[in-house]
Amino acid sequence: MQPSTYPVNNNVNNLFKLAILAMGIVYIAGCFTPLHIHFDSIRYYNIKDCIQYGCPAHSFAATDYLPYGYTALLITLSKLGILGAFSITLVNCLYVFAALFFVKKIFEQYGNTTLIILLVLFNWVLIKFVTHPLSEMQYIFFSCASLYCFHLFTKQKHFLYLGLSFILCILTILTRTVGISLLPALFLGVAWEYRDELTRIIKKNKTALIILLLAGVGAVFFARQLKILDYTNLLKGPLEKGVGNFVGENLRNHFTELTEVFLNIPSNKVLTYLPGSAGTWLFIILGVLFFAWLMYNTFSRRSQIPVYIRIYLLFYSIIILNWPYYDPRFWVPVLPLIVVVILRTPFNSRPLLKLFSRAYLALYIALGLFAAAYSLYVGFNKERFAKSHAKGVYRNEYEIHFFGKPQTDTATHIDNNVVEILNKYD
């Protein structure tokens, strides 16, 4: 298989490696910034405290549908006495670095992987959320580790690696329920590896195989510990507005997210400079084009992406496109794979495409540098951090934590639960 990406000469490749090293230092520097609270982070901390110290049986924390995989990490760090902003970000960084190692090992046979690592680390979404107590980085680690073990299985046909791949897949699902998209990828990947043998078996044992398949599907979709039903129940509210509204709203949101990921800039930084709804439609249309590009490269014979990777990306995309909420971090778990697939484009095939790709790369890196610099600037300035983080939603709580009281006379709403979390874990 010949690389589809344009070749990188040694000098540029060394420059990319230095940029990766510098960005790695930026990620580690984030360990010294305050605890980055997010709405879901609060839920994780409350679930952790509920499990550790107890809580009312019908409280929100006791009935929350979030999987317990990431909560298990918080409890482990708490038991070790090191649960805090530093350890959270450090573990997240290690998760990301290890995941990129797995991606590198899977795809190094296809060419230079330096650019893959560079584009992942320089993405603003990853830069932003690596400092948050959220499950995305743990998901990246387990899912990429699962794919790497499956990759070893395809090369060596050793069933130990296949078993490890499925164990890591279960850990992925326990971290985020969308990890269920990895299961069909592994099953169908095995079927593809042994397609000739399976064809003979299926012809001889059709009835037994159908029963086994139905039993497997039932075990997955009715396992309470995987919280599948909790997530499907969440779709009831949005669906009440009508299927058309449900689909339209979701696609609009998720295509916008994809544009934010591909252009490496949040939409709110751009929309204010564009007239009326032009910016909104621009992000949606670009998202459609980016998704089409992603799917074309995924299933193009030219790109030669492994079958199990293609199936995983397809199932993951289907689930996310139907998820009735907006957040660009939904694409973080498959960001390394998205980068790999897009880089299978033959950028050197035409002079104009070659020029455009280099201009895009330069802009992407520049925006990544800006995102990293801004992240550190805000992170080491407590006053600015309180005002800017999460668009100022938790400003009063951060100012109480940092300075003992809100810094504005108009402060009225204070969430004592958030203040308590900051005081305990920052």
N, C-alpha and C positions, 0 to 999 in steps of 0.2 A: 504493500500500500504506500503510495507516494503522498507526502504532505500536500494538502490543498492550500495551506497558508503560504503567504509569500516568504521567501527565505530571509533570514536575518544574519547579517555578516557578524564576524567575531567582535568587532568594536562595539556595534550596536547591542549585541547580545550581552557583552560585559557591562555596558551602560544600564541595560535592563536589570541585570543582576544587582548592581549597586542600588538602583531604584527600589528593588524588592527588599533589599537589606534595610534601606532607609525607612521604607514603609513598615517593615517589621518592627523597627525601633519605635515608630509612632504608635503602633498597636500596643506595644508593651508600655509605653509612656501613659497610655490611657488607664493603666492600672492605678495610677496615682491621682486620678480625677474622682470627683464625688460619685456616690451611688446614683446611677441613672434610672430613676423610677419611671415605669410605664404602667398603664392600667392593668395589663396582664401580669406584670411583675408583682403588683400588689396582691393579685389573686394567688400567685405562687407562694408568696410569703405567708399569706393567711392560711392556705392549705397546709403549708409546712408546720405552722404553729398549731393548727388544729390537730394534726397527726401527732405532733410531739407533746403538746400540753393539754389537748382536749378542747372541745368546743360544743355548743348546743347541737343536738342531732339534726335540727332543721335549719341551721344557719347556712348562709350562702357558701361559706368555706367547706362545710361538711357535705354539701350536695353539688359542689362545683364539678363541671364535666371535664375540666382539664386533666389530661393523663398524668400519672404519677411519676413518670420517668424523670422529668427535670426536678420535680419536688424531691425525689430521692437524692439527687446531687446536693440540693440545699440542706437537706437533713444531714447528709454525710459531712459536709463542711461545717455545719453547726455542731455536730457531735465532736468534731476535731477541734472546735473552738476557733476556727479561722474564717467563719462566714462573714464576709464584708465586701466592700466595693473592690478592694485589691484582688482578693482571691477569685471573685466572680469574673472579673475581666481577664485575669491570668488564665483561668481554666478555659474561658471562651477562646482566647488566643491560641492556646495549645490545641484545642479542638480544631480550629481553623487550619493551623499549620500542619497538623497530622492529616486532616482531610485532603489538603493540597498535595501532601506527600503521596497519598493513595491515588489521587487523580494522576499525578505525575507518573507513577509506576504503571497505571493502566494504559496510559496513552503515549509513553515515551517511545514505543516502537514506531509511532506514526510521525515522529519528527521532534523538533525542539519544543519543549514544554515551558520554556521560560516565559514566553508571551502569555500563555494561559494563566500562570501564577500571577504575573504582573496585572493583567486585566481584572482578575478576581480581587486582589488586594486593593486595587485602586478604585473599586466601585464604592460610591458614596453610601449605598445602603448597608454594605458590610461594615464600612468605617463607622457608621452611626450606631449600628446595633450590636457590635462586638462588645461594647461597654455595658450593655443592658442585661439584667437578670431575666433572660428570655431563653426559650428552648431551641431557637434556630441553630445556634452553633453546635449544640449537642447533637441535633438532628443531622447536620452536615457530617459530623464525625462518624456516627453510627452508620448512616446510609452509604457514605463513601467507603467505609471499612467493609461493609457488606458487599458492595460492588467489587472491591479489590479482591476479596476472598473468592467471589464468583469468577473473577478474571483468572485467578490462579487455578481454579477448578477447570476452566475451559482449556488452560494450557497444559496442566499436568494430569487431569482426570483423576485427581485424588479426592475421595469423598469426604475427607476431613475438612477440606476447604469449603465444600458444599454445605456441610453441616454448620460450620462457623458462619457462613454467609446467611443462612436462615436464622441462626441465633441472633446475629447482629441485626437482621431485619426485624425480628420481634422487639428488640431493644429500640429500634427506630420507631416502630409503631407505638411503643409505650412512651416514647418521648413526644411525638406528635402523631395524631391519628391519621393524618394524610399519608403517613408512611405505609398505609395499607396498599398504596400504589406500587410499592416495591415487591409485594408478594407475587402478583401476576407476572411481573418482569422476571423473577427468579424461576417460577414454575415454567413459564413459556420458554425461558432461556435454556432450562434443562431439556425441555421437549425439543428445542431446536438442535441442541448438541447431540441428542440421541434420536433424531427424527426417523432415521431408517429403522432402528430397532423398535421404536414405538409404533411405527406403521404396522409392523408384523404383529405386535402384541395387541393393538387395538382391533385388528381384524379377527383375532382369536377370542378376545375377552371383552366384547363391546358392553354387555350388560353390567359386568362387575366394575368396569371403569366408570360408567355413568353413575352408579351408586356411590362409588368413592368420590367422584367429583362433586355430587350433590351434598355429600356428608362434609366435605372440606369447605364448601361455600357456606353451609349452615353453621359450621364451627366458627368461621371467621365473623360472619355478620350477626351472630347472636351471642358472641362472647362479651359478657358485661364488662369484664376487666379491660377490654379494648375501647369501651365507651362509644362504640359505633352508633348505637341508638340515641345516645345523648346528642350527638352531632346531627343526625338526621332529623331529630325533633326540632332543632334550631331552624330548619328550613321552612317550618310550617308558617311562621309569621310572615316572612317575605313572600311566600307563595300565595298567601291570601290576597295579595294585591293583583294577582293574575300572572299566568305563566309568561305572557309577553313582557310585562313590566319586570318580572323577576330576571328573565334572560337579558333584556335590554340593559337594565341597571348593572347587572353583574359584568357583562361584556364591556360596557363603558368604563367601569372601574378598573377592571383587570387589564384592559388594553392600555389605559392610562398608566398603570403601574409598570407595564412592560416598557413603555416609552421612557419612563423615568429611569429604569434600569439600563436600557440601551444607550440613552443619551447621557447617562451619568449625572443627572441633575434632577432635583425634585420639581414637580410641576409648579408649585407655588412661587418658585423663584423666577419663573418665566411668564406665567399667565398675566401677572400684573402689568407687563410691558406690551401686551397684545390687546387689540380692541375687542370689546364685547365678548362673544362666545367663540371667537376665532381660535384662540389658544386652546380652549377645551376640545374643540373639534380636531385641531391639529394633532394634539396628543393622542386622541382616540384613533384617528386615521393612521398615524405613524405606528401606533400599537398594533393595529391590524396588519400593517405591512411587515413589522418586525416579527409578529407571530407566524405569518405566512412564510417568511424567510426561515425562521427557526424550524417549522414543521417540514418545509421543503428540504432543508439540509439534513434533518433527522432521518427522513425516509428516502433520500436520494442515494442511489447505488454508488454514485461518485464519491460521496463522503465516507462510505464504508464504516459507519458507526456500528459497534457491536449490537446485535439484535436486542439483548437484554437492556441496554441503555436506551434504545429507541422506544421500547415498550414502556419502560419506566417513565420517560419524559412524557409520553402520550397520556398515560393514566394520571400522572401527577397534574398535567395541564388541564385535563378534563375535570378533575376534582376542584382545582383552584378556580377555574372559569365558572363553576357553579356555586362557589362559596359567596354568600350574600354580604360580604364586608370588603372594605377597601383598605389596603395597606401594602406598600411595595415590598415589605419584608416577607410577604408570602412567597416571593420568588427567590429569596436568599437560599433556602435549602437545596435548590438545583442550580444555583448560579455558576458553580464550576463547570457543570455539564452544559449549560447554555453557552458558556464561553467556548468550550471545546467544539460544540456543534457549529457555531457561527464561524469559527476559524477554519472550518473545512471548506469555506468559500474560496474559489480560485481567484484571489485578489490580483494576481499577476497576469490574468488572462487578457486584460485589455488596459491600455494606457490610462484611460479616464478612470476606470475602476481602481487601478493601482494608485493614482493620484488621490482620489477621494478617500481610499482606505487609510492612506498615510495622514491625510488631513484630519480624518476622524480620530485616528489613534492619538495624534498630538493633542487634539481637543479633549479627548477622554482622559488622558494622563494629566493634563492641566487642571481639569475639573476635579480629578481625584486628589491632586495636590492641594487645591483650594479647600476641599472638604476636610482633608486631614489637618491642615493648618487651622481652619476654623474650629474644628472639633477640639484641638488642644488649647486654642486661645480661649474658648468659652469654658472648657473644663478646668482651667487653672485660674479663672476669674470668677469667684463665688457670686459676686453681685450680678454679673452678666449671665452666669449659669442659671441662677434662680429665675431671672427674667425670661431667658430664652428656652431653657429645656422644656420639652413637651409643649412648646408654644405658650409657656407661662402658666399652664394649668395648675402646676403645683408650686407656684411662686411663693405664696404665703407660707406653705409648709417648709420649703427650703430655707426661707429667710428666718423662720423661727429656729430651725435646726442650726443654721450658720451663725445667726446674730442674736438669737434669743427672743426676737419679736419681728413681726412684719415691718418692712421698711416704708410702707405707705399708710397714711391715715385712713384710707378708704377701704382697707382690708376688712372683709366681713366673714366670708366663708373660710373655715379652717377644718381640714380633715385630720382629726386626731390620730386615726389609724395610720395615715401616711407619715405624720410626725413621729409616731412611735417606731415605725419601720426604719425611718432615717436615723433616729437616735440609737437604735439597736444595731444596725447593720452597716452604717456608713463610717 
